[in-house]
Amino acid sequence: MTHLKLRRSFATLPAALAALALCASGARGQNQASGTPPQKPAEDVVRVETELVQTDVMVFDKQGKFVEGLGREQFEVHVDGRV
């Protein structure tokens, strides 16, 4: 390579770097100019409504006698055949 060609190559390098920097800052400026941050993908949302129903329970054995001292884990309450 001659001195003249080498000089031209080095002369265009700063111009190319400046153009690249302008393009990069312009792309960054477009995102900031809109004022809205990039949106995150929507997450699945599950909404459930429940009602708490408190029920007083009395348990009787097969002879009809009242059974005392049972804890909640010792029996099940069924409504319309469902637990």
TACORJO-V232601 format. One record per helix or strand of 2 or more residues. SS is the DSSP state (A for helix, B for strand). FROM is the first residue (numbers start at 1). TO is the last residue. If there is no record, write none. Layout:
SS;FROM;TO / SS;FROM;TO
This chain:
A;3;33 / B;59;60 / B;66;67 / A;72;74
